[in-house]
Amino acid sequence: MTLPLSPLAIELIGSAAAVITTLCWVPQALKVIRTRETRSLSLVMYLMLAIGVTLWLAYGVLIASWPLIVANGVTIFLVAIILGMKLRYG
């Protein structure tokens, strides 16, 4: 069953979801940058996340969805910072 929403409303919902789920990584990235503390972070989880987000980014590019492209582009940047710090500081 599909809701009777306009394409604009659907894009706004997707954009809001993208902004919220992307910004959730900012506090973690800032904390890791500030403290250099990464021992409690799972390397496997961040590797899997980076792969998954990269695939979502590719999917967004393939279907030309700007909310997916921007959100996953920013997310992979933030996750790469965290992952890089994890690899460097353990």
PyMOL CGO cylinders between C-alpha atoms (Angstrom):
from pymol import cmd
from pymol.cgo import CYLINDER

trace = [
    CYLINDER, 0.00, 0.00, 0.00, 1.37, 3.38, -0.98, 0.3, 1, 1, 1, 1, 1, 1,
    CYLINDER, 1.37, 3.38, -0.98, 0.59, 6.59, 0.82, 0.3, 1, 1, 1, 1, 1, 1,
    CYLINDER, 0.59, 6.59, 0.82, -0.79, 9.40, -1.33, 0.3, 1, 1, 1, 1, 1, 1,
    CYLINDER, -0.79, 9.40, -1.33, 2.25, 11.67, -0.92, 0.3, 1, 1, 1, 1, 1, 1,
    CYLINDER, 2.25, 11.67, -0.92, 3.70, 14.00, -3.49, 0.3, 1, 1, 1, 1, 1, 1,
    CYLINDER, 3.70, 14.00, -3.49, 7.19, 13.31, -4.85, 0.3, 1, 1, 1, 1, 1, 1,
    CYLINDER, 7.19, 13.31, -4.85, 8.37, 16.44, -2.99, 0.3, 1, 1, 1, 1, 1, 1,
    CYLINDER, 8.37, 16.44, -2.99, 7.01, 15.14, 0.32, 0.3, 1, 1, 1, 1, 1, 1,
    CYLINDER, 7.01, 15.14, 0.32, 8.73, 11.81, -0.25, 0.3, 1, 1, 1, 1, 1, 1,
    CYLINDER, 8.73, 11.81, -0.25, 12.04, 13.55, -1.01, 0.3, 1, 1, 1, 1, 1, 1,
    CYLINDER, 12.04, 13.55, -1.01, 11.66, 15.71, 2.12, 0.3, 1, 1, 1, 1, 1, 1,
    CYLINDER, 11.66, 15.71, 2.12, 11.14, 12.61, 4.27, 0.3, 1, 1, 1, 1, 1, 1,
    CYLINDER, 11.14, 12.61, 4.27, 14.20, 10.98, 2.71, 0.3, 1, 1, 1, 1, 1, 1,
    CYLINDER, 14.20, 10.98, 2.71, 16.23, 14.14, 3.14, 0.3, 1, 1, 1, 1, 1, 1,
    CYLINDER, 16.23, 14.14, 3.14, 15.25, 14.49, 6.80, 0.3, 1, 1, 1, 1, 1, 1,
    CYLINDER, 15.25, 14.49, 6.80, 16.18, 10.86, 7.46, 0.3, 1, 1, 1, 1, 1, 1,
    CYLINDER, 16.18, 10.86, 7.46, 19.49, 11.37, 5.65, 0.3, 1, 1, 1, 1, 1, 1,
    CYLINDER, 19.49, 11.37, 5.65, 20.37, 14.47, 7.68, 0.3, 1, 1, 1, 1, 1, 1,
    CYLINDER, 20.37, 14.47, 7.68, 19.54, 12.84, 11.01, 0.3, 1, 1, 1, 1, 1, 1,
    CYLINDER, 19.54, 12.84, 11.01, 21.36, 9.56, 10.36, 0.3, 1, 1, 1, 1, 1, 1,
    CYLINDER, 21.36, 9.56, 10.36, 24.38, 11.38, 8.93, 0.3, 1, 1, 1, 1, 1, 1,
    CYLINDER, 24.38, 11.38, 8.93, 24.69, 13.87, 11.78, 0.3, 1, 1, 1, 1, 1, 1,
    CYLINDER, 24.69, 13.87, 11.78, 24.58, 11.07, 14.35, 0.3, 1, 1, 1, 1, 1, 1,
    CYLINDER, 24.58, 11.07, 14.35, 28.23, 10.30, 13.46, 0.3, 1, 1, 1, 1, 1, 1,
    CYLINDER, 28.23, 10.30, 13.46, 29.49, 13.82, 14.22, 0.3, 1, 1, 1, 1, 1, 1,
    CYLINDER, 29.49, 13.82, 14.22, 29.65, 13.40, 18.04, 0.3, 1, 1, 1, 1, 1, 1,
    CYLINDER, 29.65, 13.40, 18.04, 31.57, 10.11, 17.73, 0.3, 1, 1, 1, 1, 1, 1,
    CYLINDER, 31.57, 10.11, 17.73, 34.02, 11.56, 15.20, 0.3, 1, 1, 1, 1, 1, 1,
    CYLINDER, 34.02, 11.56, 15.20, 34.60, 14.66, 17.36, 0.3, 1, 1, 1, 1, 1, 1,
    CYLINDER, 34.60, 14.66, 17.36, 35.13, 12.55, 20.49, 0.3, 1, 1, 1, 1, 1, 1,
    CYLINDER, 35.13, 12.55, 20.49, 37.64, 10.28, 18.73, 0.3, 1, 1, 1, 1, 1, 1,
    CYLINDER, 37.64, 10.28, 18.73, 39.50, 13.27, 17.26, 0.3, 1, 1, 1, 1, 1, 1,
    CYLINDER, 39.50, 13.27, 17.26, 39.58, 15.02, 20.63, 0.3, 1, 1, 1, 1, 1, 1,
    CYLINDER, 39.58, 15.02, 20.63, 40.54, 12.08, 22.86, 0.3, 1, 1, 1, 1, 1, 1,
    CYLINDER, 40.54, 12.08, 22.86, 42.31, 9.70, 20.43, 0.3, 1, 1, 1, 1, 1, 1,
    CYLINDER, 42.31, 9.70, 20.43, 40.53, 6.96, 22.43, 0.3, 1, 1, 1, 1, 1, 1,
    CYLINDER, 40.53, 6.96, 22.43, 39.38, 4.13, 20.16, 0.3, 1, 1, 1, 1, 1, 1,
    CYLINDER, 39.38, 4.13, 20.16, 39.92, 0.95, 22.19, 0.3, 1, 1, 1, 1, 1, 1,
    CYLINDER, 39.92, 0.95, 22.19, 36.23, 0.50, 22.86, 0.3, 1, 1, 1, 1, 1, 1,
    CYLINDER, 36.23, 0.50, 22.86, 35.30, 0.81, 19.17, 0.3, 1, 1, 1, 1, 1, 1,
    CYLINDER, 35.30, 0.81, 19.17, 34.85, -2.34, 17.09, 0.3, 1, 1, 1, 1, 1, 1,
    CYLINDER, 34.85, -2.34, 17.09, 37.16, -2.42, 14.08, 0.3, 1, 1, 1, 1, 1, 1,
    CYLINDER, 37.16, -2.42, 14.08, 35.03, -5.07, 12.35, 0.3, 1, 1, 1, 1, 1, 1,
    CYLINDER, 35.03, -5.07, 12.35, 31.86, -3.03, 12.85, 0.3, 1, 1, 1, 1, 1, 1,
    CYLINDER, 31.86, -3.03, 12.85, 33.43, 0.12, 11.40, 0.3, 1, 1, 1, 1, 1, 1,
    CYLINDER, 33.43, 0.12, 11.40, 34.87, -1.80, 8.44, 0.3, 1, 1, 1, 1, 1, 1,
    CYLINDER, 34.87, -1.80, 8.44, 31.46, -3.32, 7.71, 0.3, 1, 1, 1, 1, 1, 1,
    CYLINDER, 31.46, -3.32, 7.71, 29.81, 0.08, 8.13, 0.3, 1, 1, 1, 1, 1, 1,
    CYLINDER, 29.81, 0.08, 8.13, 32.29, 1.71, 5.73, 0.3, 1, 1, 1, 1, 1, 1,
    CYLINDER, 32.29, 1.71, 5.73, 31.64, -0.98, 3.12, 0.3, 1, 1, 1, 1, 1, 1,
    CYLINDER, 31.64, -0.98, 3.12, 27.86, -0.70, 3.55, 0.3, 1, 1, 1, 1, 1, 1,
    CYLINDER, 27.86, -0.70, 3.55, 27.86, 3.09, 3.34, 0.3, 1, 1, 1, 1, 1, 1,
    CYLINDER, 27.86, 3.09, 3.34, 30.08, 2.95, 0.25, 0.3, 1, 1, 1, 1, 1, 1,
    CYLINDER, 30.08, 2.95, 0.25, 27.57, 0.60, -1.38, 0.3, 1, 1, 1, 1, 1, 1,
    CYLINDER, 27.57, 0.60, -1.38, 24.68, 2.94, -0.42, 0.3, 1, 1, 1, 1, 1, 1,
    CYLINDER, 24.68, 2.94, -0.42, 26.64, 5.82, -1.96, 0.3, 1, 1, 1, 1, 1, 1,
    CYLINDER, 26.64, 5.82, -1.96, 27.13, 3.83, -5.17, 0.3, 1, 1, 1, 1, 1, 1,
    CYLINDER, 27.13, 3.83, -5.17, 23.43, 2.96, -5.20, 0.3, 1, 1, 1, 1, 1, 1,
    CYLINDER, 23.43, 2.96, -5.20, 22.54, 6.63, -4.73, 0.3, 1, 1, 1, 1, 1, 1,
    CYLINDER, 22.54, 6.63, -4.73, 24.77, 7.58, -7.65, 0.3, 1, 1, 1, 1, 1, 1,
    CYLINDER, 24.77, 7.58, -7.65, 23.27, 4.87, -9.86, 0.3, 1, 1, 1, 1, 1, 1,
    CYLINDER, 23.27, 4.87, -9.86, 19.69, 6.01, -9.19, 0.3, 1, 1, 1, 1, 1, 1,
    CYLINDER, 19.69, 6.01, -9.19, 20.66, 9.72, -9.03, 0.3, 1, 1, 1, 1, 1, 1,
    CYLINDER, 20.66, 9.72, -9.03, 19.20, 10.25, -5.57, 0.3, 1, 1, 1, 1, 1, 1,
    CYLINDER, 19.20, 10.25, -5.57, 20.71, 13.40, -4.06, 0.3, 1, 1, 1, 1, 1, 1,
    CYLINDER, 20.71, 13.40, -4.06, 19.64, 12.62, -0.47, 0.3, 1, 1, 1, 1, 1, 1,
    CYLINDER, 19.64, 12.62, -0.47, 21.41, 9.24, -0.71, 0.3, 1, 1, 1, 1, 1, 1,
    CYLINDER, 21.41, 9.24, -0.71, 24.48, 10.69, -2.41, 0.3, 1, 1, 1, 1, 1, 1,
    CYLINDER, 24.48, 10.69, -2.41, 25.00, 13.59, -0.02, 0.3, 1, 1, 1, 1, 1, 1,
    CYLINDER, 25.00, 13.59, -0.02, 24.14, 11.70, 3.16, 0.3, 1, 1, 1, 1, 1, 1,
    CYLINDER, 24.14, 11.70, 3.16, 26.32, 8.72, 2.36, 0.3, 1, 1, 1, 1, 1, 1,
    CYLINDER, 26.32, 8.72, 2.36, 29.14, 10.90, 1.05, 0.3, 1, 1, 1, 1, 1, 1,
    CYLINDER, 29.14, 10.90, 1.05, 29.27, 12.81, 4.34, 0.3, 1, 1, 1, 1, 1, 1,
    CYLINDER, 29.27, 12.81, 4.34, 28.76, 9.64, 6.37, 0.3, 1, 1, 1, 1, 1, 1,
    CYLINDER, 28.76, 9.64, 6.37, 31.63, 7.80, 4.67, 0.3, 1, 1, 1, 1, 1, 1,
    CYLINDER, 31.63, 7.80, 4.67, 33.85, 10.83, 5.34, 0.3, 1, 1, 1, 1, 1, 1,
    CYLINDER, 33.85, 10.83, 5.34, 32.99, 10.78, 9.07, 0.3, 1, 1, 1, 1, 1, 1,
    CYLINDER, 32.99, 10.78, 9.07, 33.26, 7.00, 9.33, 0.3, 1, 1, 1, 1, 1, 1,
    CYLINDER, 33.26, 7.00, 9.33, 36.61, 7.10, 7.50, 0.3, 1, 1, 1, 1, 1, 1,
    CYLINDER, 36.61, 7.10, 7.50, 37.92, 9.56, 10.10, 0.3, 1, 1, 1, 1, 1, 1,
    CYLINDER, 37.92, 9.56, 10.10, 36.80, 7.27, 12.92, 0.3, 1, 1, 1, 1, 1, 1,
    CYLINDER, 36.80, 7.27, 12.92, 38.16, 4.18, 11.17, 0.3, 1, 1, 1, 1, 1, 1,
    CYLINDER, 38.16, 4.18, 11.17, 41.47, 5.89, 10.43, 0.3, 1, 1, 1, 1, 1, 1,
    CYLINDER, 41.47, 5.89, 10.43, 41.82, 6.91, 14.06, 0.3, 1, 1, 1, 1, 1, 1,
    CYLINDER, 41.82, 6.91, 14.06, 40.95, 3.36, 15.14, 0.3, 1, 1, 1, 1, 1, 1,
    CYLINDER, 40.95, 3.36, 15.14, 43.65, 1.93, 12.88, 0.3, 1, 1, 1, 1, 1, 1,
    CYLINDER, 43.65, 1.93, 12.88, 46.20, 4.49, 14.06, 0.3, 1, 1, 1, 1, 1, 1,
    CYLINDER, 46.20, 4.49, 14.06, 45.49, 4.52, 17.79, 0.3, 1, 1, 1, 1, 1, 1,
    CYLINDER, 45.49, 4.52, 17.79, 44.08, 1.01, 18.27, 0.3, 1, 1, 1, 1, 1, 1,
]
cmd.load_cgo(trace, "trace")
